[in-house]
Amino acid sequence: MAVVRDLRVLLRLKGFRRLLAVRLLSQGADGVYQVGLATYVVFSPEEQTSAAAVASAMAVLLLPYSLVGPFAGVLLDRWRRRQVFLYGNLLRALMATVTAALMIAAVPDWLFYVSALCVTAVNRFVLAGLSAALPRVVDAERLVIANSLSPTAGTLAATAGGGLAFLVRLVVADSDAAVVVLGAGLYLCGALASLRLAVELLGPDRALVRPRLATALAGTARDLTAAVRHLAAPARREAARSLAAMTLMRFCYGALLVMLLMLCRYALTSGTDEGLALLGLALGVSGAGFFVAAVLTPWAAGRLGPGRWMALCAAAAAVLEPALGLPFATAPLLAAAFVLGLTTQGSKIATDTIVQTSVDDAFRGRIFSVYDVLFNVAFVGAAGVAALMLPPDGRSVPLVVTVALGYAAVAVVMTRFERRPVSHP
């Protein structure tokens, strides 16, 4: 198979292989840490969690990214990306350890959220840097397959990290703090793995590096305006359109995730441990969808073009999501988790490829940071909408229908504006 052949070639590339190791360790640690937070905030037996509480937690953790994101992009276009991976993961290891200590101590909730925010805020630098660095270790011919493998493998690593966190709670210690300490250890491993990459390998080019922090921060508004103009140019309208479509799909995914959390906590299970087990299973099934997307997307995007592949993914979600979601039963919801994993990751791979191939290297860091900001704002907005629409047990027909209409809108718009001819390799 062509996909297998391309994967073998990619894994022979030393730079790609080492960058992938940093991603797997970093995102695996994210999965462990996020499950530790979820079980502490959402599934604590002492708390009667509501959709509004889930939305509030997401807002506290994600909305500040709207402020961090633009600065992350400007700095990524000046700082050596290898150093971002090294020091970012070291900082996250330290702050995750602090989070674990705060879980054990009797401290106000706001202090815990500040600590968690420090960990997750650094994600903006690391994840945007990983995307911006990928074209530096892979040739243009294999960028699509690299975008299939690398981010999807990172997502699978996060899913595996979540599974490992569940296992630690079950076998080692029924302690959210222990889970978070494990995440801190994996962040440290990610920092050590980044040392295998040459400092100059991942860019940006030395001529573009402006090491003075004050100068970089002072020029943020000007640089972001230039990045937006770069994205809005006629040659890059497909990238802008793909980002807008992916943002709406992220909104849909976020609303369904809040519904799934509430269903696992109340409607489909009889206790917090059972709810955690079901949530873990759903995440695993969704991870299988991510894997299938990684295998299928290079072939599908090659034949249809990335834009048409996004339209097809959105159309499939629009049809299958209500069909599988409206029964509010365990088996159909697990099937829906697989479908949404496949369609969401397939669309993300296509969007990443379109953006990377359409923008110049000097702007990639900023544009991928804007990409992250759009993702987080959409996710928090979806959580807020879900909080207004969801009943206490999580069953909401209007929410399922609204999400289906959102996917349908993406499918219609992407089909309407996609003008690229179909290629048949």
N, C-alpha and C positions, 0 to 999 in steps of 0.2 A: 504494500500500500504506500501511496505517496506520502501520507501523513507520517507513517512510521519511519520512512526513509528520511524525511526532513527532521524529525525528532532526533534521529541518530546523528545527523550532521550537526544539529544545534548543540547536542550534549557533548560533541567533540570539541566545541569551542570553549577554551579555558575561561575566557572572560565571562561568557554567558553562564557557564556552569557555576562559577563562583558567585556571580550576581544572584543567580537563582537560589543558591544556598543561603545567602543573606535574607532573601525574601521569605523562604520557607521557615527559617528560624524566627524571623521577626513576626510574621503573620501567625505562625503557630503559637507564639507567645501571646499575640493579641487574642486568639481564640480562648486560651486558658484564662487570661485576665478578664475578658468580657463575660465568660461564664461565671467566674468568681463574683463579678459585680451583679450579674443578673440574679444569681441565687441569693445574694445578700439583700438586694433591693426588692426583687419581685417575688421570690419564692420563700421568703422567710416565714416560718410557721406563725410567728408572732404578729405578722402584718396581714391586714385584709386589703390586698393590693387592688386598686381600681385602674381602669384605663387612663383616667386623668393622672394618677400617680405615675404610671409608666410614661405618659407623655411629658410630665414634668421632669422626670429623670432624664429623658432623652434631650429635652431642651437645655437642661443644665450642662450636660456633657457635650452636646453637639453644636448648639447655637454659637458659642464663642468661636467656633472654627470660622465663622463668617468674618471675624476680625483677624484671626491668626492666618487664615488661608492666603490672603493677598500678600502679607509679609513673607510667608513661607516661599511663595513663588519668586518674589524679587530676590530673596536671599539665595534660593536654589540656583538662580542664574548668575550668582557671584561666588558662592562657596563651592569648594570641591565636593562633589556628591559623595565620594568615598568617605570623607570626613563627617558628613552629615549622618551616614549610616553608623559610623563608629561612635561618635559622641551622642547621637540621638538614642541609640540603644543602651548606652551606658547610663544616660539620664533616666530612661524609662525603667531600667533595672533598679536604680536607687529609689525612684518615686513609687514603684510598685511595692517595694519593701516597706515604705512609709505607709502606703494604703493598708497593707496587711496589719501593721501595728495599730492603725486607727480602728480597724475592724474589731480588734481585741479590746482596745481601751474604750471607755465610756466617753465618747466625744460628741459634740453636736453634729447633726447631719451635714451642715454646710461645710464643716472642715473636711469630712470624708469626701464630699463632692469636689472640693478644691483639689485634693490630692489626686482623685481619679481624673480630673480635668487635665492636670499637668501631664499625666501619662498619655492620655488619648490625644492631647493637643500636639504632642511630638509626632504622632502618627501622620499628621499632615505633611511634615517635612520628609519623613521616611518613605511613605507610599508615593507621594508625588515625585520624589527623587528617583525611586525605583522605575517609575514609568518614563521619566525624562532620560534616564541613563540607558535604557534598553537599546535604542538605536546606536549607541556607541560600542556595543559588543556584538551586534547582529547586522548583517548586510541587508539592504533594502529588499532583496528578492525573498528573503525568509522572514520578513518582519511580521507578516500575518500569522504564520505558524508560531513565531516567538510570542506574539500577543495572545495566542491561544494557550500556549503552555505556561508561560510565566505568571500572569495574573490568576489564571485558573488554578495552577498549582498552589499559588499563595492562598487562594480561597479554600482549597482543599486542606491545606496545612492549618488554616484557621479552624476549619471544621474538625480536623483531627485533634487540634489542640483543645477544642471544646469537649470532644469525646474523652480525651485524656483527663480533663478536669472532672468530668462526671465520674470517671474511674477512680480518681484519687479520693473523691468524696465517698465513694462506695466501699473501697478496699482499705485505704490508708487512714483517712481521718475525715469525720463529718464536720469539716471546718472550711469555711470560705477563705479564711486567712491563709490556710495551708495551700489552697489552690492558687491564691495570688502570689505567694512566695515561689511556687513552681513557675509561674509566669515570669517573675523577676529573673529566675535562673536562665530561662530560655532567652530573654532579652540580652543577658550577658553573653550567652553563646552567639547570638546574632552579631554583637559588637566584635567578638573575637573573629568570627568568620569574615567580617569586612576587611580585616587586616591582610587577607590573602589577595586583595585587589590592589593594584598599583594606585597611588594617590592621584595621578594625572589621567588614568584610563577613562574614567567616567565623565570627564568634563566638569563644567564648561571649559572651553578653550582658555588658555592662560590670558590671552588678550582681553577676554571678556570678564575676567575675575576682578572684582573691586572689593578688596578685603575690608575697607573701612566701613564699620557698621553704621556710623552716623550718616555717611554719604548715601548708603544703600537705603536706609529708612527714609531719609529726606526726599529721595527720588521715587518713593513708592507710587504716588498718585500719577506722576508723569509716565513711569514705566508701565503701569497697568493700563493707562489710557492707550499707550502705544501697542500693548498686547491686544487690547480689544479691537483697535483699528486693524491690526494685523489679521485677526480672526474674521473681521467683517469684510475684508477685501473680497472681490468677486471670486478669486481663485480659491478662497477658503470658505465659501458659503455652505458647502456640503458639511464641513466640520462644525460650523455653528449650528446648522440644522440638526445634525446628529447629537450634539450636546443637549439641545433643547428637548429632543425626543427622549434621550436617555434620562434626563432629569424628570420628565413626567413618568417614565417607567419606574424610576426610583421612588417617586411619590406613591405609586400604586403598590409597590413591593413593601414600603414602610407601613402603609395602612394594613396590609394583610398580615404583616409580622405582629403588629399590636393585637390584631384579632386572634392570631394563633396563640400568643402568650396568654390571653384571657381564656381561650378555649381549653388550653392545656392546664391552666390553673384551676378552672371551675367546672366547665361544662362536660369535658370528656374524661375526667379523672376524679378520684375520690380523695386525693391527698397530695401534699406538696412533693413527696418523693416520686409518686406515680406521675405527677405532672412533669417533673424534671426529666423522667425517663422518656415520656412521650415527646417532649420538646427535643431531647437529644436524638431520638429516632427521626423526627421530622427534619432536623438539621442534617443528619446523615443522608437521608433520602435526597434532600436538596443538593447536598454535595455530589451525589451520584449524577444529578442533572448537570452540575457544573462540569463534571468529567466528560459526559457525553457531548456537551457543548464544545469542549476543547477539541474533541476528535472530529465533530461534525462541521464546525464553523469554517475551517480552512477550505474544505471542499465546497460547502454551500456558498460562502462568500466569493470563492473563485469563479463559480458558475453564474451567480446572480449579481455579484457586486455587493459590497458591504451594506449599502443603503437598502437594497431590496431584501437582503437577508434580515435586516432589522425590521422591515415592514412585515415580513413573514412571521418572525418571532412574536411581534406585537399582536398580529392577527390570531395566531394560535393561542396566545394567552387570553385574548378577548373572548374566544369561543370556549376554551376548556376551563378557565377559572370559575365562571359561574356554574358550569355543568358539574364540576367536582366540588365546589365550595358550598353550594346551597343546601345539600343534604346535612351539613354540619355533623358528619360522621367521621370516625377515625380513618378508615381505609381510603375514602375519597379524598380527604384532606392530605393524606400522605402522597397520594398520586398527584394532587395539585402542587405539593411542595416540589416534586420532581419536575413537573412541567415548568413551574416558575423558575426553578434553578436553571434549567436548560435555556429557556427563552431570555431570562435576564442576563445570564453570563454570555450567551451568544450575542446579544445586542451590545454588551459592554466590550467584548472583543472587537466587534466591528467598529464601534465608536473609537476605541483606543487606536485602532489602525488608521482610521480616517484622520484623526487629529494628528497623529505622529507623522503621517506622510504628507500632511497639508501645511504644517507650520514649520518655521525655521528653528534650528537648534537653540538659538539665542532666546527664543520666546517659549520654549517647551515648558520650562519650570513654572513660569507664571500661568500659562494656560491650563496646565494640569492642576495647579492649585485652585484656579477659578472653577475648574471641573469638580474638584473636591468640595468647594464651598456650595456649589449648586446641589450636589448630592446631599449634603448635610441639611441645608435649608429645606429641601424637598422632603427629606426624611422626617425632620421635626414637624413640618407642616402636616405631613400625613398622620403623624402621631396625634397632633391636635385635632384634626378632623375625625380620626377614629375615636378619640376620647368623647367627642360630642355625639357620635352616632352609635357607639357600642353600648348595649345594655350590660348589666353586671356580669352575666355569664359569657359574654362575647359573641352571642349569636345575633347577627345583623344582616338581614337581606338587603336593605338599602346600601350598606357599605359594599357588599359583594357586587351589586349591580353598578354602583358608581365606579368601582375599580375596573370592571369590565368595559365600561364606556371610555375610561381613560386609555386603556390599551387599544381600543378600537380607534380612538382619535389619532394615536400615534401611527397605527397601521395606515389609515387613510392619508395622513399628511405625508408620510414617507413615500407612499406609493405615488402620490400626486406630484411630488417634486423630484423624485428620482428619475433622472434623464439618462443615466449612463447606459450604454449598450450592454447587453448580456454577452459575456465571453464564454467560450467553450474550449477550455484547454485540452 
